[in-house]
C-alpha cells in the first residue's frame, strides 16, 4: 500500500485562499518517519475576515433570477469556523461511490465498477466480496449506495442500489442481502434479492441517483434521478412514473400503507415526493426527518426536506439554466403548486454524499449538514436555524467528494474520486 499521505487544510479563511497542496506536502514530508504519521497544527478557532459575505464569490449562471426569501442562496459564512486537519486513512482504492461504517469500526465500500470491499481499521482493502450482482457500469451508472439494515448487528443484512441492465433499457434497482464476512477480510453476500426497481426503464447512462436512507421506523427512502434527457425528464412530474422521485418502502421493497399516493389510481404507490432532478445526497436530521440535495442544471442544486406528496418542481420550476445557456422550460423559479427549495446553489457545488453532524468532536458543526461537493471539491457545511439556512461554510479539500459519513469516533470521513474514474481515497477530518 502506498505510504499514507497527510494533508492539512485550514477551513473557512473567508477571502483568503486555502494552503496549496504541494507546499503543504513539502512541509509535512519533514514530519514523516517510515509509515508513521506525525502532524502538528495550531489549534483554535478561525475568525472569518468576511463573516457577513457568502463563501461563493463567482457570478451566478442565471443572473436575473432572484431568491424567494433571505438566505435561500449565498448565505453568509459563520463568524467563527474550526481549523480542520485532513488525514488520508486509506488510499489506492478502486473508484468508490459509497461507504458505510460497520459496528466493529471497519468500513464497507462500494466500487462503481461493481465490487464491494471491507476496509480494515488499518486502511487495507480486503478481497472483493463474493455474490455481488452484475451492474451496468458506464456513464453515471454502476454500483451505487449501500446502507446497513437497522438490525444489522443481529441480521447481517445490507441494502444497496445499482444501475441494472434490463430487456427494455436500464434503471436504478435496490437489492438486499446478508453480508457474511470471512477471516481474510472479505466475505460473501447470501440470500440476495432485488427488492425494488425504478420503472419505467430507459436506455440512457445518466441520472440514476441514488441514496438509501432508513427512517426511524425502519422505512427505507430510495432517491433516484429522472434520467436527464428531455424526453424522460418530464416524467418527474408524473406520478405514474418512477423517474425523478423519492420512494418510501418497507424492507421488502413494498409501498408503505400511509404513503401519499397509495390509493391514487394509476400512481406508483411507492412514491413519497416528486419533481426531483438527480438525487445523490440524502440523510436524516436530528428529528429523524429526511433531507436531500439534488443536482440542478447549470446552477440550481437544491437542498430540500421532502414531504409526503409534495412537488419540488423539476423540470417545470427550477433555479439555474440549461447547459446550453438557454432557460429551463419557461424559466420559472416559483409556482403555487410546487415547493421552494430550502436552499440553492448557483454556480453548482455538484452534491454527492451527505451527513448530519450531531457529534461533539467538532462542536462548531453541531446540528449542521455536511455535503460532499464534486465541483466544490470539498465539504459544504450548512448551518441551520430551525428549517432555514443560517450560514454556509466551505472546507476545501482539493478533491471531488463522493460520500460523507460520521465515524464512531465523531470525526468526519469523506470518499474522494477522480473525474472519469481512477483511484479513490478515504480521508478523515478532525478539528486541529
Number of C-alpha atoms within 10 A of each C-alpha: 10 8 14 18 18 22 19 23 23 21 25 30 23 23 14 10 11 17 15 11 14 10 9 14 15 10 12 18 13 9 15 16 9 8 10 9 15 12 14 10 13 7 12 12 17 17 16 19 15 17 20 14 19 20 22 21 10 8 9 17 19 20 10 7 14 11 16 14 10 12 18 20 23 20 22 19 27 23 17 15 25 22 25 24 21 23 20 19 18 24 21 17 21 21 24 30 24 27 28 22 19 17 11 10 14 18 18 21 25 25 21 25 20 21 22 29 24 25 25 17 13 9 20 18 23 18 16 17 20 17 16 18 16 15 21 22 18 13 12 17 25 25 29 31 28 26 24 24 21 18 11 15 12 8 13 17 21 19 24 22 29 28 29 23 18 12 7 10 13 22 31 32 24 23 21 25 21 19 23 14 15 12 7 8 17 20 20 16 20 16 10 17 14 16 16 21 19 24 15 16 20 17 13 18 20 19 25 33 32 29 26 25 24 23 16 12 9 14 18 24 21 29 30 28 28 31 27 19 12 10 9 17 22 20 23 27 23 16 24 18 21 28 35 35 32 27 26 27 23 17 19 13 20 14 22 19 13 12 18 19 21 17 12 11 10 11 16 19 24 27 28 28 26 28 29 31 32 29 29 28 28 28 25 19 17 12 7 12 13 18 21 23 28 26 26 28 23 24 23 27 27 30 23 21 21 21 17 16 15 15 21 29 24 26 25 19 22 31 31 30 22 17 12 8 11 13 16 21 13 11 18 16 20 17 13 6 11 18 18 24 23 19 23 28 23 24 22 23 25 28 33 29 30 29 23 23 24 17 18 12 15 20 13 17 21 15 18 22 24 27 32 31 28 24 17 23 22 24 30 22 22 25 22 16 11 8 9 14 22 17 24 24 25 24 25 21 25 16 20 25 30 29 30 28 24 21 17 13 11 16 17 23 24 28 27 30 24 16 12 8 12 12 14 23 21 23 24 21 22 18 20 19
